[in-house]
Amino acid sequence: MAIKVKLDLMMVKREISLTELSEKVGITLANLSILKNNKAKALRFSTLDALCVALKCQPGDLLEHSTPRTSCN
């Protein structure tokens, strides 16, 4: 997938645990873990907003677009 969630990096920067973030945002540990490990297929804007509020960051701090490499023949 070309979109990566950099939640783990922001959690380290903010020195917050998965459990603490889960409580602040109101997301189950399982769903937060899916986001953290880049296994999510979708992300609601309301969830992104709650993460940004809890982590005091911008959406761009949590999401990264990586262009897939194409081979040149």
Secondary structure, DSSP 4 states (H G I P E B T S, - for coil): --EEE-HHHHHHHHT--HHHHHHHHT--HHHHHHHHTT--S---HHHHHHHHHHHT--HHHHEEE-PPP----
